[in-house]
Each structure stands twice: as structure tokens, then as C-alpha cells.
């Protein structure tokens, strides 16, 4: 089975493609080689590779940056996703597209299900939701995988940022009123393989299990690394970021387990494995 991949040098790609390469024939491209906002460029890719599946990992993921570059975020996260979906529908290829917990407002106090009503509170969330809608309008048989709080090799995630900050300052202030599930990007590989192998369509929530606040996540990182760091809990208001974040992002993973048989491991187990590699 041949899979055409966009966004092939990003954090998610770096962590999952080694596992996928053992299962599938991959053709991997990044932004400088394939701009998903260009229908003609996409058509050339489809004609060249004639893929069975397209894995769309391309996106503008700088949440605060999207507030300043809303047009670019809309072009890539929404219109680009729609273009890829249309190309897949025309070519008879399947589509796996990656989305985010930011499509929800975070006001709910129980885990988010795939059929819960979205209500994004940021430009990033709105453009990612618009992308989901364009995808299903143009290709009803597409698959959207929503994930959250990603970290892993090949990118600058919260883990790297907080370790660097703590090493430089000895004390860090971390938000303690946003709750989600830190997710080792590598752990998305098995669910994506299962979704492809099973021919599954629709929306799936995929993250590590369990939950914590960013403050609790930071303390876990420092504890595992045996760093003597003072972590100071603060509110989202004190941090004053440009984009509003969901206060509660935890996913209900029941649909994933029901349809694939995969039970996602706890975020602490995944974090220990990642940090054991020497991050």
C-alpha cells in the first residue's frame, strides 16, 4: 500500500514515519516540495505517485502566531486541507488528516467525544475546524484524527521549552488551569496504522490516556529528570497569551479502542520513555 505524506519533516512525521515505513511504501514531502494550498501541485503529486492513502500532516500550528497571520492559517489549515480532500476524492485515494483539541472551547468538564459540538476560541482552532468541514464536504469518506499536547523528537515542544527555561532560570511559572493529555507523538503511529488497515473513516480522538495541567506536566518532567526546579503555578490570565486555550481538552478514547482495539498508554509512562532517551 502506498502512502503519500505532506508535512513530512514536522514533529509528528518525525515520530510516526519510522513505524509506518515498516508497514507501507511511503512518499514523503515537506512544504518546500509540496505546498498543499496549490491544487496544481497536489494534482502533480497524485498523478506521480497514485497513492492508496494520503496522510496530511501539513499545518500551521503556531497557536499564537495564527492570531497575527489569520489569512495564512486559513489558507493552509482550512483551504489546503480542502484541496487535498478534493484531490483524494477525485483519485479514489483515502485521506487521513490530523486535527486538534483546539476545535473545542474547553468549557466542558468531562472528556470530549468525537460527536461533541465544536466551538473553537482561537484563530488556530477556527481554521482547523474549517479544514475538517471542508474535508468532509469534499470527501465524505475521509478520516480526521484529532490529537493534543504533542511532544517528541524533531521539534520544539513544551518538554524542550520547559527544560531549557528551568535550566536557565532555576524557577518557572506554569499554567495550572488548563487540563489535557500530554501525548508522545510516536504513540500516534499504531492508531494511524490500525485506522488505515481497518479502512476506518470519520473522526477519531487519539491521545495518551490520563490527564494533567501544564503545571503538573512540568513537575513530572522535572521529577523524572531529577531537576531541582521551583515550579510556580499561575493562571492563564497571568500568562496573557494572544490566543485563548481550552481549559479542558481531555479526550474520550472509547471510540478508538472500540474500533481498533488499541488502548492508549498513560501519559506518564510515555513521558518516562521519551525522557529516558536523554532529552
N, C-alpha and C positions, 0 to 999 in steps of 0.2 A: 504494500500500500504506500503510495507516495503522498507526502505532506509538504505543502508549500507554506513557509513561515515568514511572516512580516515581523518587524521589530526584533530581529534575530540576535542583537547584541545587548539587549537590555537585561535588567536583573532577573526577570522571570525566565527569559530564554536561556540565560547562562546557567540557571539552576535546573531546568527541566529537560533541556535538549539532550544532554548526555544519556538520560534514561530513554527518551523517545528514539534516539538514534539506534538503540539496540532492537527496537521493535519495527521501525518504519524506515523508508527511504526518504530522507529529508533534503529539501532545497531551501536554504536559509538566506534571508536578505534583511538588511537594515535600511534605514531611511535614505542613506546616500546611494543605495542601489535600487530601492523601490519605494516611491512616495505613494502611499495608499490614497492620497487625495486626487491622484491623476488616474482617470478611468482608462486612458490610453496606455499608461504604464502598466496598470493592472491587467489589461487585456493581453499585453505582450507577455506578461508573466504566466498567465493562464494558458496561452497558446504554446509557450515554450515548454512548460512542464506538464501540462494536462494532469493536474493533481487530483487525487481522490478526495483529499481534505485540505482546506486552508485553515491554518492556525494564526489568527490575527492577534499578535502581541503588541502591535504598534499603538501608541497613545501618547498624549501629553499628560503627564502625571504629576507635574509640579502644581500642587493644590493652590498655593498662594499665588504662584506665577500666573495661573489661569485667570485670576481676578483682574490682572493687568493686561492679559492677552486673550480676552474672551473670543475674539474673532478666530484666532489661530486654534484655540481649544475646540470651538465649534467645527472648524474645517476638518480637523484631524479626528477628534473623538466622536463626532456625530456624522458629518458628511462622508469622511473617509471610510468609516465603518459601513455606512450605507452603500457606498460604491463597491466595496469588497463583497458585500452580501449580494448585490445585483449580479456581479460577475460570477459568483458561485452558483447562483440560481440558473443563469444562462448556460453555464458549462456543465451543470449536473454534478458539481463538487459539493461536498459537505463543508460547513463552516463552523469552527469553534472560535468564539470571540470572548475576550476577557473583559469583565466589567468590575464593579466596585461596590462596597458597602455605602459609599457616599451618595448612592441614588436614594437612600432613606434619610429622613430628617433626624433620626436618633432619639425621638421623643418617646418611643415605645419602651416598656420596661421588661419585656420578655423577648426571647430570641426571634429574629426576623426570619419569616418564611418566604419562600420564592413568590408566593401569590399575595404577599402583603402590599399595600398601596405605597408606591414610592412618593417621596416628597423632598427632593434634594434642596439643600440650603446654601450651596456654593455653585460657582460657575463650573468647576470641575464636575461636581455631581450632576448638574443640569445637562452638561454636554455629554456625559457618559450615558445618562438616561435617554437623551435624544438619540444617541447612537443605537441603543438597544431597540428603540421604537422603529428607527429606520431599517434596522436589520430585519426585524420580523415583518415589516410592511413589504419588504422586497424579497424575503425568503422565509416563508413560514416554517421551513424545516431546519432552520439554523439552531445552533446551541450557544447559549450565553453562560459563561462561568463567572459568577461574582466571587471575588475574594477580598481580603483586607489585611492591613497591618503587615505587609510583606517585608521580609529581610532575607539576606542570603549573599552569596559570593557575587562579585561582578557589579556591585552598585553601592551607593552610599545610602544606607538605611538608618533607621533610628538607632540600631545597635552600634554601628560605627560612630555615629554622631555623638551619642551619649558617652561612649568610652573615651573618645577624643576630648570632649568637653571636660569630663571628670579628670582626665589625666593632666589637663592644662590648668584647671581651676581648683580641683580638690573638693568642690561642692557644686551641686547642680540643683536648679529649680525645675520641677517636673509636674506637668498637669495631672491632677488626681480626680478629675470629674468627667473624664471620658473613658468609657469601658468598651473593650473589644477583645479580639483573639489574635495575639501575635502569631504570624504564620510563616514558617520556614518555606520559602518559595519552592525548594526542592520537593516538598511534600505534595505539591500540586501535580507532579508527574503521574503518579499512579491513578488518581481520579481521571485525569485527562485521557490517559491510555484506556481506562475502562469505559469512559464515555464514547471514545472513538470505536473501540472494539464492539461495544454493545449497540451502536447505532442510535444513541440516545439524543433526543432533541429537546428544546425548551430551555428553561433556566435552572441552573444548579448553584447552590451555595456551597463553597468549598473554603475551609479554613482549618487550622488546628483547633482542637477542642479546648474547653475551659475558657476562662476569661480573666482579665485583669485591667487595671488602669495603666496609663503610661508610667505613672509613678511606681506602681507595683512591678511593672515590667523592668524599669530601670534598676530597682532594688534587686530583682532576681539576677540581672546581668552582673551587677557588682558583687553579689554573693557568690555566684558561680566562678567569677574571675578572681575572687578574693581581693577585691579592691577596697581600700579604706576610704570611702567617699561619703560625704554628708549629702543625702538626698532630701530636698525640701519640697513638700507638697504644696502646689499652688492651684488656683482655679484657672479655667480657660480665659476668663475675663482679665486676669492679671497678665497672662501671656500676650493677649491682644494681637492675635494673628489676623491677617487680612481676610482669610476665608473661614467661615464658620464650619466647625467639625461636628459630626454627630456625637451626641453624648453617650449613646448606647448603640453599639454596632454588632453585637454578638449574633451569629447566625444559628438558625435551626438547621442541623445537618441530617435530619431524618430522611429527607428525600434522596440525598446522595447515598446513604447507607442502604436504603430500601432498594434502589435501582442498580447499585454497583456492588453491594456487599462490603464496601470499604468503610471502616470506622476510623476516623481521623485521630491520630495520637494527640495527647495533651501538649499544649504549647511549651510547658516546662521541659518535657522530655526532648522535644525538637530543639529547644534553645540550648540544652546541655550538649547535644550532639554537635550543633553548629559551633559553639564556643570551644569545644574540645579540639576543634581543628586549628585553634590558635588565633582566632580573630581578636 
